[in-house]
Amino acid sequence: MKNILTLILATSTLSISFAQEDKAVYKTEPISYYQHTIVNSLNGKYDTTLHQKLKVEADFSQYPTDPSLYKTIWYSPRISQGNTGTCWSYSTSSFMESEIKRISGKEVNLSEMYTVYWEYVERMKYFVAHKGNMHLGEGSETNAIAKIMELYGAVPYSDYTGIKKGAKFHDHEGMFEEIDKLFKQIKEAKDWNEQKAVKKLKDILTNYIGEIPTEIKIDGKKVTPIQYLASLDLDPKGYVNFMSLMEAPYYKKAIYDVPDNWWRSNDYNNIPLEDFMKLIKSAIENGYSMSIGGDVSEPGFDKISQTATIPSFDIPSKYINEGARQLRFDNGATTDDHAMHLVGYQKDKNGDTWFLIKDSGSGSRNARAASDKFGYYFMHEDYIKLKMMTITLHKDAALEYLDKMK
């Protein structure tokens, strides 16, 4: 049901009251940006008239969906991940670009696909070492970027675009099918030769997203990706990850137990929900953005208005607590769907905080006629409290909470 209906609450003023009864109307869903633009650009065969649905919707016009109302940190231009499952790389690369600007003042455009390339290589190494006991998908976690940067550095987008010449969008559908087939063949044959497996994988990656650069030219000088990263004054070890789930002890490291955490990282600082929310608010208010991940398939997450709220028919605001959060994670209502870049905030007349979210996914582009809203979500604090599960940010923004870790 939650994948079919999009239920949205209505309100008459910007000062939103979550105690009121939510009203909705039933109408045909507009053609999405993914249907209208991305798929048609890739193959020109998408019949949009066959994919429209009836859905429950309401008036979002009174919500703060004007980006200019938000206090923001510097962030790079909004770009699309196309037809790929690489939101984790786009969101956190965008976050790292903001960090580079904050730390060194430099404005750079990092290659998302450079990270994707090496992430697949690391998966293959893990897959072979663990005799096939690993989840394989296009997704990963926001802490993967620092992990890859520490191992392989980074390169500018201009040195490795990862996109076919003449294409408007990335399309990884065929590439992932071949990668998935290769992993299955290795497992069936029990051919646990890492060198051979990695070579076959690199052949697929090179065919689809290009040969990986081993050196680049910066200001007329050739440098390695590791040297380029060092020139940006960005230390991958300076980034920390937080979650808030009752299933693990608070103020201890824990595993975020989702399929996309394929390497079973236990590098998550698990803190109480109240502190989780305080950390997010204090960080952005003090000039630190963050990469944030969680569930985007709920009734209050509307991809037409690009607004994320928790309607009262889902759960009243006063009842959103650690138990409600854990329950939804346990029963599968909350899943690890998507990662985005939190870049700004504002407070409404009730004192509630709204967050400006920069997003690479197609859902944030449905307001394509309104360029000021293109590539954003407008997220109420209740949505983060109930449905956003992890954050990655600089350790300096979280010293108070890191000091409490046992």
C-alpha positions in Angstrom: 0.0 0.0 0.0 2.7 2.5 0.9 4.3 2.1 -2.6 1.0 2.9 -4.3 -0.5 5.8 -2.4 1.1 9.1 -1.6 -0.9 10.7 1.2 -0.3 14.3 1.9 -1.7 16.6 4.6 -3.1 20.0 3.9 -2.7 23.1 5.9 -4.0 26.7 5.6 -1.0 28.6 6.8 2.7 28.4 6.9 2.4 27.9 10.7 1.7 24.2 10.4 -0.4 22.5 13.1 0.0 18.7 13.2 -2.9 18.4 15.6 -5.5 19.2 12.9 -7.2 16.5 10.9 -5.5 16.0 7.6 -7.5 16.3 4.4 -6.8 14.8 1.0 -8.1 14.5 -2.5 -7.9 11.7 -5.0 -6.6 12.5 -8.5 -4.3 11.3 -11.3 -0.6 11.5 -10.6 1.3 13.8 -13.0 4.0 12.4 -15.3 7.2 12.2 -13.4 10.6 13.6 -14.3 12.0 10.1 -14.5 9.3 9.0 -16.9 9.2 12.2 -19.0 12.9 13.1 -19.2 15.4 10.5 -18.1 13.9 7.3 -19.5 12.9 9.0 -22.8 16.4 10.4 -23.1 17.9 6.9 -22.7 15.7 4.9 -25.1 12.8 7.0 -26.3 10.4 4.1 -25.8 8.7 5.1 -22.5 4.9 5.4 -23.0 4.0 7.8 -20.2 0.3 7.4 -20.6 0.6 3.8 -19.4 2.3 4.6 -16.1 0.1 7.3 -14.5 -1.7 6.3 -11.3 -4.5 7.5 -9.2 -3.3 8.7 -5.8 -4.3 10.5 -2.7 -3.0 14.0 -2.6 -3.6 17.3 -0.9 -2.5 21.0 -0.9 1.1 21.5 -0.1 1.1 25.1 -1.3 1.4 26.5 2.2 4.6 24.6 3.1 8.0 26.4 2.9 9.0 25.2 -0.5 10.9 28.3 -1.5 14.7 27.6 -1.3 15.4 31.3 -0.7 13.7 31.0 2.7 16.4 28.7 4.0 19.7 29.6 5.6 22.3 27.5 3.7 25.9 26.5 3.5 27.8 26.6 0.2 27.0 23.7 -2.1 27.7 22.7 -5.7 25.1 22.8 -8.5 22.3 20.3 -8.4 23.0 17.4 -10.8 21.2 14.2 -11.7 22.3 10.6 -11.0 20.3 9.5 -14.1 19.2 5.9 -14.3 21.6 4.6 -11.6 21.4 3.5 -7.9 24.3 5.7 -6.9 22.6 8.2 -4.6 25.2 7.4 -1.9 28.0 8.6 -4.1 26.2 11.7 -5.4 25.0 12.8 -2.0 28.3 12.3 -0.2 30.4 13.6 -3.0 28.3 16.8 -2.9 28.8 16.8 0.9 32.6 16.5 0.4 32.6 19.3 -2.1 30.9 21.5 0.5 33.5 20.4 3.0 36.3 21.3 0.7 34.8 24.8 0.3 34.4 25.1 4.1 37.9 24.0 4.9 40.1 25.4 2.1 37.8 27.8 0.2 38.2 25.8 -3.0 35.3 25.1 -5.2 35.6 21.7 -6.9 33.5 19.2 -8.8 34.5 15.7 -7.8 33.9 12.6 -10.0 31.1 10.5 -8.5 31.9 7.6 -10.9 35.5 7.4 -9.8 34.2 6.4 -6.4 31.6 4.1 -7.9 34.3 2.3 -9.9 36.5 1.6 -6.9 33.5 0.7 -4.7 32.7 -2.1 -7.1 36.3 -3.3 -7.0 36.2 -3.3 -3.2 33.0 -5.3 -3.3 34.6 -7.9 -5.5 37.6 -8.2 -3.2 35.2 -8.7 -0.2 33.0 -11.1 -2.2 36.0 -13.3 -3.0 37.4 -13.2 0.5 34.1 -14.1 2.1 33.3 -16.8 -0.5 30.3 -15.1 -1.9 28.6 -14.2 1.4 27.8 -10.6 0.5 24.8 -8.6 -0.7 25.3 -7.2 -4.2 23.3 -4.2 -5.4 23.9 -0.7 -6.8 23.5 0.9 -3.5 26.0 1.6 -0.7 26.2 3.8 2.4 27.3 7.4 2.9 30.4 6.3 4.8 31.7 4.5 1.6 33.0 7.8 0.2 35.6 8.4 3.0 36.6 4.7 2.8 37.2 4.9 -0.9 39.0 8.3 -0.7 41.4 6.9 1.9 42.3 4.0 -0.4 42.2 5.6 -3.8 42.0 9.4 -3.5 39.7 11.4 -5.7 39.7 13.1 -9.2 37.8 16.0 -10.7 34.7 15.3 -12.7 36.3 16.7 -15.8 39.0 13.9 -15.6 36.5 11.1 -15.2 32.9 11.7 -16.1 31.9 8.1 -16.4 29.2 8.9 -19.0 29.0 7.8 -22.6 29.8 10.4 -25.2 26.7 12.2 -26.3 24.5 10.8 -23.5 22.5 13.2 -21.3 22.2 10.9 -18.3 24.1 8.0 -16.7 22.5 4.6 -17.3 23.8 1.6 -15.3 21.1 -0.9 -16.0 23.1 -2.9 -18.5 26.3 -2.6 -16.5 24.8 -3.9 -13.3 23.2 -6.8 -15.1 26.7 -7.9 -16.4 28.3 -7.3 -12.9 25.5 -9.3 -11.2 26.0 -12.1 -13.7 29.8 -12.1 -13.1 29.4 -12.4 -9.3 26.9 -15.3 -9.7 29.3 -17.1 -12.1 32.1 -16.8 -9.7 30.0 -18.1 -6.8 28.6 -21.0 -8.8 32.1 -22.0 -9.9 33.6 -21.3 -6.5 36.4 -19.6 -8.4 37.9 -17.5 -5.5 40.8 -16.1 -7.4 40.8 -12.4 -6.5 43.2 -11.2 -9.2 41.2 -12.9 -12.0 37.8 -11.8 -10.6 38.9 -8.1 -10.2 40.3 -8.1 -13.8 37.0 -9.4 -15.2 35.1 -6.8 -13.2 37.3 -3.9 -14.3 36.8 -5.0 -18.0 33.0 -4.5 -17.5 33.4 -1.2 -15.7 35.8 0.2 -18.3 33.4 -0.8 -21.1 30.5 1.1 -19.5 32.0 4.0 -17.5 35.5 4.3 -19.0 39.1 3.6 -18.1 40.0 4.9 -14.6 42.7 7.6 -14.5 45.9 6.8 -12.6 47.1 10.4 -12.8 45.6 13.8 -13.6 47.0 17.2 -14.5 46.5 20.1 -12.1 47.9 23.5 -12.8 50.2 21.9 -15.4 51.5 19.3 -13.0 50.8 15.6 -13.1 49.6 14.2 -9.8 48.0 10.9 -8.6 44.4 10.8 -7.2 45.9 10.5 -3.7 48.0 13.6 -4.2 45.0 15.5 -5.7 42.9 14.7 -2.6 45.7 15.9 -0.3 45.9 19.2 -2.2 42.2 19.8 -1.2 43.1 19.7 2.5 40.4 17.0 3.0 41.2 14.3 5.5 38.9 11.2 5.0 39.6 10.2 8.6 37.9 13.4 9.8 34.4 12.1 9.1 32.1 10.2 11.4 28.8 8.4 11.1 25.8 8.4 13.5 22.6 6.3 13.8 19.9 6.1 16.4 18.3 2.7 16.9 17.2 1.0 20.2 18.4 -2.4 18.9 22.0 -1.5 19.9 23.4 0.1 23.1 23.6 3.8 23.0 27.0 5.6 23.0 28.7 2.6 21.5 29.7 1.7 17.9 27.1 -0.5 16.1 26.4 -2.1 12.7 23.8 -0.4 10.6 22.1 -3.6 9.6 20.8 -3.0 6.1 21.7 -4.8 2.8 23.6 -1.8 1.3 26.0 -2.0 4.2 27.5 -4.9 2.3 30.9 -4.8 4.1 29.1 -4.9 7.5 30.6 -1.6 8.8 30.2 -1.2 12.5 31.5 2.4 12.3 28.2 4.0 13.4 28.0 5.9 16.6 24.6 4.9 18.0 23.1 7.7 20.1 19.6 8.4 21.5 17.0 9.9 19.2 16.9 13.2 21.1 20.7 13.6 20.8 20.5 12.5 17.1 18.1 15.4 16.4 20.1 17.9 18.5 23.2 16.9 16.6 21.6 17.5 13.2 20.2 20.9 14.1 23.3 22.1 15.9 25.5 21.0 13.0 23.6 22.8 10.2 23.1 25.9 12.4 26.8 26.1 12.9 27.7 25.8 9.2 28.2 22.0 8.8 26.2 20.2 6.2 25.9 16.4 6.2 25.0 13.4 4.0 21.8 11.8 5.3 20.1 8.5 4.5 16.9 6.7 5.2 13.4 6.0 3.9 11.7 8.0 1.2 8.7 5.8 0.4 6.3 7.0 3.1 2.8 8.7 2.6 4.3 12.0 3.7 7.2 12.0 1.2 5.6 13.6 -1.8 7.6 13.6 -5.1 5.4 16.1 -6.8 5.5 18.9 -4.2 8.9 17.6 -3.1 7.9 18.0 0.5 8.6 15.4 3.3 6.3 15.4 6.4 4.7 13.0 8.7 0.9 13.3 8.4 -1.2 12.8 11.5 -2.9 9.8 9.9 0.5 8.1 9.9 1.5 9.0 13.5 0.8 12.3 15.4 3.9 14.3 16.0 3.8 13.9 19.8 4.1 10.1 19.4 7.2 10.1 17.3 9.8 8.5 19.6 12.5 5.9 19.7 9.9 3.1 19.9 8.0 4.3 16.8 11.3 4.6 14.9 12.5 1.2 15.9 9.2 -0.5 15.2 9.2 0.8 11.6 12.7 -0.4 11.1 12.0 -3.8 12.5 8.8 -4.4 10.4 10.3 -3.1 7.2 8.2 0.0 6.9 11.4 2.0 7.2 14.0 0.8 4.7 17.4 2.2 3.6 16.1 3.8 0.3 18.0 6.9 -0.4 20.8 9.2 0.5 20.8 13.0 0.1 22.7 16.1 1.1 21.3 18.3 3.9 22.4 21.9 3.0 20.1 24.3 4.9 17.4 25.0 7.4 14.7 27.4 8.6 12.3 27.6 11.5 8.5 28.2 11.0 6.3 30.2 13.3 5.7 27.2 15.5 9.4 26.8 16.2 9.6 23.7 14.1 12.7 23.2 11.9 12.5 22.6 8.2 15.5 21.3 6.3 16.6 22.0 2.7 17.7 18.8 1.1 19.8 18.7 -2.1 19.1 15.6 -4.1 20.4 13.8 -7.2 17.4 11.5 -7.6 14.7 12.1 -10.2 11.9 12.6 -7.6 13.3 15.9 -6.6 13.0 17.1 -10.2 9.2 16.7 -10.8 8.8 20.5 -10.4 10.7 20.9 -13.6 8.8 24.0 -14.5 10.0 25.7 -11.3 13.8 25.8 -11.6 14.2 27.2 -8.1 12.8 24.0 -6.7 14.6 21.7 -9.2 16.7 19.1 -7.3 15.5 19.9 -3.8 13.3 18.4 -1.0 11.8 20.4 1.8 11.8 18.2 4.9 10.1 18.7 8.2 12.0 17.7 11.4 9.4 15.0 12.2 10.3 13.2 9.0 14.0 13.1 9.9 13.0 12.0 13.4 11.0 9.1 12.2 12.4 8.1 8.9 16.0 9.3 8.4 18.3 6.7 9.8 22.0 7.8 9.4 24.2 10.8 8.9 27.8 11.4 7.9 29.4 14.7 8.9 32.7 16.2 10.1 33.8 15.1 13.6 34.2 18.8 14.7 30.4 19.2 14.4 29.9 16.3 16.8 32.5 16.6 19.5 29.9 16.8 22.3 28.5 13.4 21.3 31.8 11.7 20.4 33.0 12.6 23.9 30.1 10.5 25.3 31.1 7.4 23.3 32.1 4.4 25.4 
